[in-house]
Amino acid sequence: QVQLVESGGGLVQAGGDLRLSCAASGRTFITYNMGWFRQAPGKEREFVAAIMRFGGSTSYADSVKGRFTISRDNAKNTVFLQMNSLKPEDTAVYYCAFGTGNSRLRYGYDYWGQGTQVTVSS
């Protein structure tokens, strides 16, 4: 059974840093794109970052570009999101996802983590 387990969320002051991790089990995901989405209360789930299955190229939402860094460890089926210089508007539930479709769209992913809360205070 495929399972994605997230960790690393929490409460941080504005300007602080957090590192999210998402580890998958049940099969190898070396051929899958890995991404992060987030959803704030009353808002749609939005794309944050992705790292591609071929070549490891990365893509970021404009709102996080220059502050967040996505990386992956294929040997451990794990994707990370390093979040620096956090802002209150980054507050949301963050979801990891693995898939083989369009890495910027929620429909491009097949497997999702349970979500982890990130709260940034001002």
C-alpha positions in Angstrom: 0.0 0.0 0.0 1.4 3.4 -1.0 1.7 5.9 1.9 3.2 9.4 2.1 4.1 10.6 5.6 4.8 14.3 6.2 6.7 15.9 9.0 8.4 19.2 10.0 5.4 21.6 10.3 4.9 23.8 13.2 4.7 27.3 14.6 7.4 29.9 13.6 7.8 33.6 13.8 7.9 35.7 10.7 11.3 35.6 9.2 12.0 32.2 10.5 12.7 28.9 8.8 11.2 25.4 8.6 12.1 22.3 6.7 9.3 19.9 5.6 9.9 16.2 4.8 7.7 13.7 3.0 8.7 10.0 2.9 6.8 7.5 0.7 6.6 3.8 1.0 5.1 0.9 -0.9 7.0 1.2 -4.1 9.9 3.1 -5.7 9.1 6.7 -6.9 12.2 7.4 -8.9 10.1 7.9 -12.0 7.7 10.3 -10.3 7.5 14.0 -10.1 7.4 15.3 -6.5 5.6 18.4 -5.4 4.3 20.6 -2.6 0.9 22.3 -2.4 -0.7 24.3 0.3 -4.2 25.3 1.4 -5.2 28.1 3.7 -8.7 28.2 5.3 -11.3 29.3 2.8 -8.9 29.2 -0.1 -8.2 26.8 -3.0 -5.2 24.4 -2.8 -2.4 26.1 -4.6 0.9 25.0 -6.1 4.0 25.8 -4.2 7.0 23.9 -5.7 7.9 20.8 -7.8 10.9 18.8 -8.7 10.8 16.7 -11.9 11.4 13.0 -12.3 13.8 13.5 -15.2 16.8 15.7 -14.6 15.6 17.1 -11.3 14.6 20.5 -12.7 12.6 22.6 -10.2 9.6 25.0 -10.5 8.2 27.4 -7.9 5.2 29.6 -7.4 6.0 33.3 -7.7 5.0 33.9 -4.1 7.8 31.6 -2.8 10.5 32.0 -5.4 13.8 32.9 -3.8 12.7 31.8 -0.3 11.8 28.1 -0.7 13.9 25.3 -2.0 12.6 21.9 -3.0 14.9 18.8 -3.2 14.6 15.0 -3.3 16.4 11.9 -2.2 15.4 9.1 -4.6 17.1 6.4 -2.5 14.8 7.2 0.3 11.7 8.1 -1.7 11.7 11.5 0.1 11.0 15.1 -0.9 11.9 18.1 1.1 10.8 21.7 1.2 13.2 24.2 2.9 11.3 27.3 3.7 13.2 30.4 4.6 12.1 34.0 5.5 8.6 32.8 6.2 5.8 35.3 6.1 2.3 35.2 7.7 0.8 34.6 4.3 2.6 31.3 4.1 0.4 30.0 6.9 -1.5 26.9 5.5 -1.7 23.2 5.5 1.1 21.8 3.3 0.6 18.7 1.2 3.3 16.7 -0.6 2.3 14.8 -3.7 3.9 12.3 -6.2 2.7 11.9 -9.7 3.5 11.5 -13.4 1.4 14.3 -15.0 1.7 18.1 -15.1 3.7 19.0 -12.0 2.1 22.4 -11.5 -1.5 21.0 -11.4 -3.2 19.0 -8.6 -4.5 16.7 -11.3 -1.0 15.7 -12.3 -0.5 13.8 -9.0 -1.6 10.4 -7.9 -0.5 10.1 -4.3 -0.9 12.7 -1.5 0.4 13.1 2.0 -1.9 13.7 5.0 -0.9 17.4 5.3 1.1 19.2 7.9 0.2 22.6 9.4 2.6 25.5 9.0 1.7 28.6 11.0 3.7 31.9 10.8 3.1 34.5 13.4 3.7 38.2 12.8 
